[in-house]
Amino acid sequence: MKPVFNRHGRTIGWLHNGVIYDRTNCCRAFVFDGNVFTYNGEHLGFVQRGIFFDQRGRRIAYMDDASYDPMLPIPEITPAPPHPSDARSAPIPSAPPKAPPVSNHWSALKWDCFV
């Protein structure tokens, strides 16, 4: 499981086998072909080089593999990950909209509102 961090470097969730879990180990969304979707098939945003972006191209979260970016905060010491629960079957999503240009600005959305 890969930890997901917010703009302050706090662990806010986990990514495992394309499934996004919240801190309570509930499946919240999934990643398909670099895009983030709800289990209802709603397009939420995208992931690029370890950074989650909202639909407007603004940063909303990041993972350790985004460490190439010096503008990201140093993440906290990651708590032990939960055991992955049984993920729901993800639907095959429709074609997502074209990703907007990415921004170095952070989204006003909170992670819980995003997923």
C-alpha positions as CSV (number, residue, x, y, z in Angstrom):
1,M,0.0,0.0,0.0
2,K,1.3,3.4,-0.9
3,P,0.4,6.3,1.4
4,V,-1.3,9.4,0.0
5,F,-0.4,12.7,1.6
6,N,-2.3,16.0,1.7
7,R,-0.7,19.5,1.2
8,H,0.6,19.4,4.7
9,G,2.4,16.1,4.4
10,R,-0.2,14.2,6.5
11,T,-1.3,10.7,5.5
12,I,-4.9,10.9,4.3
13,G,-5.3,7.6,2.5
14,W,-3.7,4.7,0.7
15,L,-3.5,3.4,-2.9
16,H,-3.3,-0.3,-3.4
17,N,-3.8,-2.1,-6.7
18,G,-5.5,0.9,-8.2
19,V,-8.0,1.3,-5.3
20,I,-8.0,4.4,-3.1
21,Y,-8.7,3.7,0.5
22,D,-9.4,6.3,3.2
23,R,-7.8,6.1,6.7
24,T,-10.6,3.9,7.9
25,N,-9.8,1.3,5.2
26,C,-12.9,2.0,3.1
27,C,-12.7,1.8,-0.7
28,R,-13.4,5.4,-1.9
29,A,-12.4,5.5,-5.5
30,F,-10.2,3.8,-8.1
31,V,-7.5,4.7,-10.6
32,F,-7.9,3.6,-14.2
33,D,-5.5,4.6,-16.9
34,G,-4.2,7.6,-14.9
35,N,-7.7,8.9,-14.0
36,V,-9.5,8.8,-10.7
37,F,-13.1,7.7,-10.7
38,T,-15.8,7.0,-8.1
39,Y,-17.4,3.6,-8.0
40,N,-20.4,5.2,-9.8
41,G,-18.1,6.0,-12.7
42,E,-17.9,9.7,-12.0
43,H,-14.6,11.2,-13.1
44,L,-12.9,13.0,-10.2
45,G,-9.4,14.0,-11.6
46,F,-6.2,12.3,-12.5
47,V,-2.9,11.1,-11.2
48,Q,0.4,12.1,-12.9
49,R,3.9,11.2,-11.7
50,G,2.6,10.5,-8.1
51,I,0.5,13.7,-7.8
52,F,-3.3,13.7,-7.7
53,F,-5.0,16.5,-9.5
54,D,-8.6,17.7,-9.5
55,Q,-10.5,18.3,-12.7
56,R,-9.1,21.8,-13.0
57,G,-5.5,20.5,-12.9
58,R,-4.8,21.7,-9.3
59,R,-2.9,19.5,-6.8
60,I,-5.0,17.7,-4.2
61,A,-2.6,15.0,-2.8
62,Y,0.6,13.2,-3.6
63,M,2.5,10.0,-3.0
64,D,6.1,9.2,-2.2
65,D,7.0,8.7,-5.8
66,A,6.3,12.4,-6.4
67,S,9.4,13.3,-4.4
68,Y,11.0,14.7,-7.6
69,D,9.0,17.9,-6.9
70,P,10.7,20.2,-4.4
71,M,7.5,22.2,-3.9
72,L,5.9,19.3,-2.0
73,P,6.1,19.2,1.8
74,I,8.1,16.6,3.5
75,P,5.6,13.9,4.5
76,E,5.1,12.8,8.0
77,I,6.3,9.4,9.2
78,T,3.7,7.2,7.6
79,P,1.6,5.1,10.0
80,A,1.3,1.4,9.5
81,P,-1.0,0.7,6.5
82,P,-4.2,-1.1,7.1
83,H,-4.8,-4.5,5.6
84,P,-6.5,-4.0,2.3
85,S,-10.2,-4.8,2.5
86,D,-12.0,-6.5,-0.3
87,A,-12.2,-3.9,-3.0
88,R,-15.5,-3.6,-4.9
89,S,-15.3,-4.4,-8.5
90,A,-14.6,-1.2,-10.4
91,P,-16.8,-0.5,-13.4
92,I,-15.2,0.1,-16.8
93,P,-15.4,3.9,-16.9
94,S,-16.4,5.9,-19.9
95,A,-13.7,8.0,-21.6
96,P,-12.6,10.7,-19.2
97,P,-12.3,14.3,-20.3
98,K,-9.0,15.6,-21.5
99,A,-6.7,16.5,-18.6
100,P,-6.2,20.2,-18.2
101,P,-2.7,21.6,-17.9
102,V,-1.3,20.8,-14.5
103,S,-0.8,23.6,-11.9
104,N,1.6,24.0,-9.0
105,H,-1.3,25.5,-7.1
106,W,-3.2,23.4,-4.6
107,S,-6.9,22.7,-5.0
108,A,-9.4,24.2,-2.6
109,L,-11.0,20.8,-2.3
110,K,-10.3,18.7,0.7
111,W,-9.4,15.0,0.0
112,D,-12.6,13.7,1.6
113,C,-14.6,15.9,-0.8
114,F,-12.5,14.8,-3.7
115,V,-13.0,11.1,-3.2
